[in-house]
Amino acid sequence: MPKLTTSTIAAAALALAVVAGCATNPVTGKSDVAMMSEESEVKLGKQMHVQITQTMGVYDDYNLQDYVQRLGEKLAKASHRPKLEWKFTVLDTDDVNAFATPGGFVYISRGILPYLSNEAELAAVLGHEIGHVTARHSVQRQSQSTIAGVLSTAAMIFTGQPALGDLTNIAGAAIISGYGRDAELEADSLGAEYLARTGYNPEAMIEVVSVLKEQERFERDRARAEGRDPHVYHGVFASHPDNDTRFREAVVSAGKVEGRATGEAENRDQFLRAVNGVAFGSSRRQGMVRDNRFYHADYQLTIAFPQGWNVQNDPQQLLAAAPDKNSMMVMTAQAPPAGVTSPREFVLRGLGDRRLDRGEELEINGLDAYTVIVHGDSSPYGNGANVRYVVVSYNNLMWIIRGASRADDPAPSADVLFLSSAKTFRQLKSNEFRLAEPYRMRIVPAPAGVTIEQIAARSPLTEYSLEQHRLINGLYPEGEPKTGDPVKFVQ
């Protein structure tokens, strides 16, 4: 499980600072101070692309990736920067998001795809992000210190070291958050222009806003019920209320300028074929959480967390938080250094400069393990904490389980739970591999008289199945499918 390194990020920040200067904005035609050359912009984008794809993962579906790339290229050729070598990537994350980085790199999560209804809506999301790149929002009017801060924030989040209160909500980073209201409206206007140029109705952007606002509303309600922070989409259109007059005017006027606002291309069937079978929730690469137990087919492992805890499966780590958030656990994996073969050696090599207490060699379900309390360690509750470590050697990796509590003197208050949970780590049994397979979204014509409630009842989703099926079918909160219309369901 590779991670961003602060040295790589710092190098990128330094490179960006060195090349800062003046350049012409392709959209406005004006010279902007503190902008880098296009060559340097592309170089930075390539550096960031390696780190982003390694950290977040690329979704393993060649046909879907190819479809998104071709659609993105079609829009980009109609943009103000058609000569860039545009790269469009579907990231393997169930977050509902999309973002762009300098030089023509656009990313869209597979998690947003189930909520879209047709190709025009997908084009609207991509077009908005293309607008950010063509207007050079990521580098425009940015000082050296601001850029360095952006990249260091990304490093902090992507390496799993977020600030207090953010440990279970690390979907966001500075480089993929909004650019401010005016820049977002400019990206809307540019995206609508590119839609019109390629034959799509620019008002598909307005439809996407409606879809994402419904998803956001549900997520906020769900987070409130579960006592956690909402994972809210913070990229495209995030700052727009449903009845945002400025947004609607920007979209409509952009289409009129192009004189092709009546474009009717939706390509619904082509889009639905492309997303049919997409993983819903976690993917096989990430592993699956079912009833507080984590299963991973590729690594052939499973581990259980305390009942009632909120378990979040992120690309780089597995997070579990107590309902009151006073205790948390994190599991990551790391290849041991050359010559290190035992968990004890691994711990002493990596933590030998800390004060260690209660060290003990263990055998966990036939696997070598070592546990220790590390004094003066970092945790979600601040530096200088007493943190329980359990390291298990399995499949040529060291699996590191860390537990921290708000009250931790002389040991974390949930130390007994941390140890008992770590001792459930074991190899998958042959009949458990099916539990590690992801849920998938399927699309079929709606049978006569079928209701969303009936569809949801047949799904293996155990939480909010009805609400989620309404959302992915554009029927939230009370709509029903029409006979023969494509209906999405999770199986």
C-alpha positions in Angstrom: 0.0 0.0 0.0 2.2 2.9 -1.3 2.0 6.3 0.3 2.8 9.9 -0.7 6.1 11.0 0.8 6.6 14.4 2.2 9.9 14.6 0.3 8.2 14.1 -3.0 5.6 16.7 -2.2 8.2 19.1 -1.1 10.1 18.6 -4.3 7.0 19.4 -6.3 6.4 22.5 -4.2 10.0 23.6 -4.8 9.8 22.9 -8.5 6.6 25.0 -8.7 8.2 27.9 -6.7 11.2 27.9 -9.0 9.2 28.2 -12.2 6.7 30.8 -11.0 6.6 33.7 -13.3 4.3 35.3 -15.9 2.2 33.5 -18.5 -0.8 34.2 -20.7 -4.1 32.9 -19.5 -5.6 30.9 -22.4 -9.2 31.9 -21.4 -8.8 35.6 -20.8 -5.8 36.3 -23.0 -4.2 38.4 -20.3 -0.9 38.0 -18.6 -1.2 36.7 -15.0 1.5 37.3 -12.4 2.8 34.3 -10.4 1.8 31.8 -13.1 4.2 29.1 -14.3 4.9 28.2 -17.9 2.8 25.6 -19.5 5.8 23.2 -19.7 6.3 23.5 -16.0 2.6 23.2 -15.3 2.5 19.9 -17.2 5.6 18.7 -15.4 4.0 19.4 -12.0 0.8 17.6 -13.1 2.7 14.5 -14.1 4.5 14.4 -10.7 1.2 14.7 -8.9 -0.5 12.1 -11.2 2.0 9.5 -10.0 1.3 10.2 -6.4 -2.5 10.5 -6.7 -2.9 7.2 -8.6 -0.6 5.3 -6.3 -2.4 6.7 -3.2 -6.0 6.5 -4.3 -5.8 3.7 -6.9 -7.0 3.4 -10.5 -10.2 1.6 -11.0 -9.6 -1.8 -12.7 -12.0 -1.6 -15.6 -10.2 -0.9 -18.9 -13.4 -0.4 -20.9 -14.7 2.2 -18.4 -11.4 4.0 -18.3 -11.3 4.1 -22.1 -14.9 5.4 -22.3 -14.1 8.3 -19.9 -10.8 9.1 -21.6 -12.5 9.3 -25.0 -15.3 11.5 -23.7 -12.9 13.7 -21.9 -10.7 14.1 -25.0 -13.8 15.1 -27.1 -14.6 17.9 -24.6 -11.0 18.9 -24.2 -10.5 19.3 -28.0 -13.3 21.9 -27.9 -11.7 23.8 -25.0 -9.3 26.7 -24.9 -6.3 24.3 -24.5 -6.9 21.6 -27.0 -3.2 20.8 -27.5 -2.5 19.6 -23.9 -2.0 15.9 -23.6 -5.2 15.4 -21.5 -5.4 12.5 -19.1 -8.7 11.4 -17.6 -8.7 8.8 -14.8 -11.4 6.9 -12.9 -10.1 6.6 -9.3 -10.9 3.5 -7.3 -12.7 5.3 -4.5 -16.4 5.3 -3.5 -16.2 9.0 -2.6 -18.5 11.2 -4.7 -16.0 13.5 -6.3 -14.0 14.8 -9.2 -11.1 17.2 -9.4 -8.3 18.4 -11.7 -4.6 19.2 -11.3 -2.3 21.3 -13.4 -1.4 20.4 -17.0 -4.6 18.6 -18.1 -5.0 15.8 -15.5 -8.7 15.2 -14.6 -9.9 12.7 -12.0 -13.3 11.3 -11.4 -14.2 8.8 -8.7 -16.1 5.6 -9.6 -18.3 6.6 -6.6 -19.9 9.4 -8.5 -20.9 7.3 -11.5 -23.9 5.5 -10.1 -25.6 8.9 -9.4 -25.3 10.1 -13.0 -28.0 9.2 -15.5 -26.5 9.8 -18.9 -23.4 10.8 -20.9 -24.4 14.5 -20.9 -24.2 14.5 -17.1 -20.8 12.8 -17.1 -19.7 15.3 -19.7 -20.9 18.1 -17.4 -18.7 16.9 -14.6 -15.7 16.5 -16.8 -16.3 19.8 -18.6 -16.3 21.7 -15.3 -13.0 20.2 -14.3 -11.6 20.9 -17.8 -12.7 24.5 -17.2 -10.5 24.7 -14.1 -7.5 23.5 -16.1 -8.1 25.8 -19.1 -8.5 28.8 -16.7 -5.4 27.6 -14.8 -7.2 28.0 -11.5 -4.7 25.7 -9.7 -1.8 28.0 -10.3 -3.4 31.4 -11.0 -2.4 34.1 -8.5 -0.9 31.6 -6.2 2.2 32.7 -4.1 5.0 30.3 -3.4 3.9 29.9 0.2 0.3 29.2 -0.8 1.3 26.5 -3.2 3.7 24.9 -0.6 0.8 24.9 1.9 -1.5 23.3 -0.6 0.9 20.5 -1.3 1.9 19.9 2.4 -1.8 19.7 3.2 -2.2 17.1 0.6 0.7 15.1 2.0 -0.8 15.3 5.5 -4.1 14.0 4.4 -2.9 11.4 1.9 -0.4 9.9 4.3 -3.0 9.4 6.9 -1.9 12.1 9.4 -5.0 14.4 9.4 -5.7 16.9 12.1 -7.8 16.2 15.2 -11.4 15.3 14.2 -10.5 14.5 10.6 -9.2 10.9 11.1 -12.4 9.4 9.9 -13.0 12.0 7.2 -9.9 12.2 5.0 -11.6 12.2 1.6 -10.7 15.8 1.0 -7.4 17.6 0.4 -6.5 21.1 -0.6 -5.6 20.2 -4.1 -9.1 18.8 -4.7 -11.3 21.2 -2.9 -13.1 24.2 -4.5 -11.2 27.2 -5.7 -13.7 29.8 -4.5 -17.0 31.0 -5.7 -15.9 33.1 -8.7 -13.5 30.5 -10.0 -16.2 27.8 -9.6 -18.6 29.9 -11.6 -16.0 30.5 -14.3 -15.4 26.7 -14.5 -19.2 26.2 -14.8 -19.4 28.7 -17.6 -16.4 27.2 -19.4 -17.7 23.7 -19.0 -21.1 24.7 -20.3 -19.4 26.3 -23.3 -17.5 23.0 -24.0 -20.8 21.0 -23.7 -22.5 23.2 -26.2 -19.5 23.0 -28.6 -19.7 19.2 -28.6 -23.5 19.0 -29.0 -24.6 18.4 -25.4 -27.2 20.6 -23.7 -25.3 22.9 -21.3 -28.2 22.5 -18.9 -27.0 19.0 -18.1 -24.8 20.9 -15.6 -28.0 22.1 -13.8 -29.3 18.5 -13.7 -26.0 17.3 -12.2 -26.3 19.9 -9.4 -29.8 18.6 -8.6 -28.5 15.0 -8.4 -25.5 15.8 -6.2 -27.5 18.0 -3.9 -29.9 15.2 -3.2 -27.0 12.9 -2.5 -25.4 15.5 -0.3 -28.7 15.9 1.6 -29.0 12.2 2.2 -25.3 12.0 3.3 -25.8 14.8 5.9 -28.9 13.1 7.3 -27.1 9.8 7.5 -24.0 11.3 9.1 -26.2 13.0 11.7 -27.9 9.7 12.5 -24.6 7.9 12.8 -22.9 10.6 14.8 -20.1 11.3 12.4 -19.0 14.0 10.0 -20.6 13.9 6.5 -18.5 12.9 3.5 -19.8 15.7 1.3 -18.8 16.3 -2.2 -16.6 19.4 -2.2 -15.5 19.7 -5.8 -17.9 20.3 -8.7 -20.8 22.6 -8.0 -20.3 22.2 -4.2 -20.9 25.9 -3.5 -24.1 26.1 -5.5 -27.5 26.1 -3.8 -30.3 24.5 -5.8 -31.7 27.8 -6.9 -28.4 29.6 -7.5 -29.3 32.4 -10.0 -25.7 33.2 -10.9 -24.9 29.6 -11.7 -28.0 29.1 -13.9 -27.3 32.4 -15.7 -23.6 31.3 -16.3 -24.7 28.0 -17.8 -27.5 29.4 -20.0 -25.5 32.3 -21.3 -22.5 30.1 -22.1 -24.7 28.0 -24.3 -26.2 31.0 -26.0 -22.8 32.4 -26.9 -22.0 29.2 -28.6 -25.3 29.3 -30.4 -25.9 25.6 -29.9 -27.7 25.5 -26.5 -30.3 23.3 -28.1 -27.9 20.4 -28.2 -29.8 17.2 -27.3 -27.0 14.6 -27.1 -27.5 12.5 -24.0 -26.2 9.1 -25.1 -28.0 7.5 -22.1 -27.7 3.9 -23.4 -24.0 4.1 -24.1 -23.4 5.6 -20.6 -25.4 2.9 -18.9 -23.6 0.1 -20.7 -20.3 1.6 -19.6 -21.2 1.8 -15.9 -23.1 -1.5 -15.7 -21.3 -3.7 -13.2 -19.3 -0.9 -11.6 -18.4 -1.6 -8.0 -20.7 0.0 -5.5 -19.1 0.9 -2.2 -15.7 -0.6 -1.6 -13.9 -2.5 -4.5 -12.1 -5.8 -4.4 -8.8 -3.9 -4.3 -9.9 -2.1 -1.2 -11.5 -5.0 0.5 -15.0 -5.2 2.0 -16.4 -4.3 5.4 -19.4 -6.4 6.5 -20.9 -6.1 10.0 -17.7 -4.6 11.4 -15.5 -7.4 9.9 -13.0 -6.5 7.1 -12.4 -9.0 4.3 -9.7 -8.8 1.7 -9.5 -11.4 -1.1 -6.2 -10.4 -2.6 -4.4 -10.3 0.7 -6.5 -13.3 2.0 -7.1 -11.8 5.4 -9.9 -10.8 7.7 -10.1 -8.8 11.0 -13.0 -7.8 13.2 -13.6 -4.5 15.0 -15.7 -3.8 18.1 -19.4 -4.0 17.6 -21.0 -0.6 17.1 -17.8 1.1 15.9 -17.8 3.0 12.7 -15.4 1.3 10.2 -14.2 3.3 7.2 -12.3 1.6 4.4 -10.0 4.2 2.8 -7.6 3.6 0.0 -4.5 3.7 2.3 -5.8 2.6 5.6 -8.6 1.0 7.6 -10.1 3.2 10.2 -12.4 2.3 13.1 -13.9 4.8 15.6 -15.9 4.3 18.7 -19.4 5.8 18.7 -18.3 8.6 21.1 -15.1 9.1 19.1 -13.0 8.8 22.2 -11.1 5.8 20.8 -9.9 5.0 17.3 -8.0 2.2 15.5 -6.0 2.4 12.3 -4.6 -0.5 10.3 -2.0 -0.1 7.6 0.5 -2.4 5.9 4.2 -1.9 5.1 6.9 -4.0 3.6 9.6 -4.7 6.1 13.2 -3.4 5.6 15.7 -5.8 4.1 16.9 -8.3 6.7 13.9 -7.7 9.1 11.9 -10.9 9.4 10.0 -10.7 12.7 7.4 -8.2 14.0 9.6 -7.5 17.0 12.6 -6.6 14.8 10.3 -4.4 12.7 9.0 -2.5 15.8 12.4 -2.0 17.3 13.9 -0.9 14.0 11.1 1.7 13.4 10.3 2.8 17.0 13.5 2.2 18.8 14.0 5.9 19.5 10.7 6.0 21.5 9.9 4.9 25.0 8.4 1.4 24.7 6.4 -0.4 27.3 4.7 -3.8 27.8 6.4 -5.3 24.8 5.3 -8.9 24.2 5.7 -11.5 21.4 2.4 -13.1 20.4 1.0 -15.8 18.1 -2.2 -14.6 16.6 -4.1 -17.4 14.8 -0.8 -19.1 13.8 0.9 -15.8 12.8 3.9 -14.1 14.4 3.0 -10.8 16.1 4.4 -8.3 18.5 2.6 -5.8 20.6 3.9 -2.8 22.6 2.7 0.5 24.0 4.6 3.5 22.5 4.8 6.5 24.7 5.0 10.0 23.2 3.5 8.9 19.9 1.2 10.9 17.6 -2.5 10.2 17.6 -5.8 11.8 16.5 -5.8 13.3 20.0 -2.5 15.0 19.7 1.2 14.3 20.0 2.7 12.8 23.1 0.1 10.1 23.3 0.3 6.5 24.6 -0.6 4.3 21.7 -1.0 0.6 21.5 0.8 -1.1 18.5 0.2 -4.6 17.3 2.3 -5.8 14.3 1.4 -9.0 12.5 3.6 -10.6 9.9 1.5 -12.0 7.0 1.9 -12.4 3.3 5.4 -10.7 3.2 4.0 -7.6 4.8 3.9 -6.2 8.3 0.3 -5.3 9.3 0.4 -2.4 11.7 -2.6 -2.0 14.0 -2.6 1.2 16.1 -5.1 2.1 18.9 -5.4 5.4 20.6 -7.8 6.8 23.1 -8.5 10.3 24.4 -7.8 9.1 27.9 -4.5 7.2 27.7 -2.5 7.2 31.0 -0.7 4.8 31.3 -2.4 3.0 28.4 -5.3 3.8 26.1 -8.6 3.5 27.9 -9.8 1.1 25.1 -6.6 -1.0 25.3 -8.5 -4.2 26.0 -10.7 -3.7 22.9 -7.6 -2.9 20.8 -5.9 -6.1 21.8 -9.0 -8.3 21.4 -9.7 -6.8 18.0 -6.1 -7.3 16.8 -6.3 -11.0 17.9 -9.1 -11.6 15.4 -6.6 -11.0 12.5 -6.4 -14.3 10.5 -6.2 -15.8 7.1 -9.4 -16.0 5.1 -11.3 -19.3 5.0 -12.2 -20.8 1.7 -15.9 -20.1 2.2 -15.2 -16.4 3.1 -13.8 -15.3 -0.2 -17.3 -14.5 -1.5 -17.6 -12.0 1.4 -14.6 -10.1 0.0 -16.2 -9.5 -3.4 -17.7 -6.1 -3.9 -21.3 -5.2 -4.5 -22.0 -4.2 -8.1 -24.5 -1.9 -9.8 -26.6 -3.7 -12.4 -29.0 -2.1 -14.9 -32.2 -3.8 -16.3 -35.5 -2.6 -17.7 -38.0 -2.0 -14.9 -40.7 -4.7 -14.8 -44.3 -3.6 -14.9 -45.5 -2.5 -11.5 -42.2 -2.9 -9.7 -41.4 -0.3 -7.0 -38.1 0.9 -5.7 -38.9 -0.5 -2.3 -39.2 -4.0 -3.9 -35.9 -3.5 -5.7 -34.2 -2.3 -2.5 -35.5 -5.3 -0.5 -33.8 -7.7 -2.8 -30.4 -6.0 -2.6 -27.7 -7.2 -0.2 -27.2 -3.7 1.1 -28.0 -3.7 4.8 -28.1 0.0 5.5 -30.2 2.6 3.7 -30.9 0.4 0.8 -34.2 2.1 -0.1 -32.7 5.6 0.0 -29.6 4.6 -1.9 -31.6 2.9 -4.7 -33.8 6.0 -5.0 -30.7 8.2 -5.3 -28.9 6.2 -7.9 -32.1 6.1 -10.0 -32.8 9.8 -9.7 -36.0 9.1 -7.7 -35.1 10.5 -4.3 -37.0 11.0 -2.1 -40.3 9.5 -3.3 -40.2 8.7 -7.0 -40.9 5.3 -8.7 -39.6 3.8 -12.0 -41.7 3.7 -15.1 -42.2 0.3 -16.8 -39.4 -0.4 -19.3 -37.1 2.4 -18.1 -33.6 1.4 -17.1 -33.4 0.8 -13.4 -30.2 0.5 -11.4 -29.9 -2.0 -8.5 -27.1 -3.2 -6.3 -26.4 -6.9 -6.0 
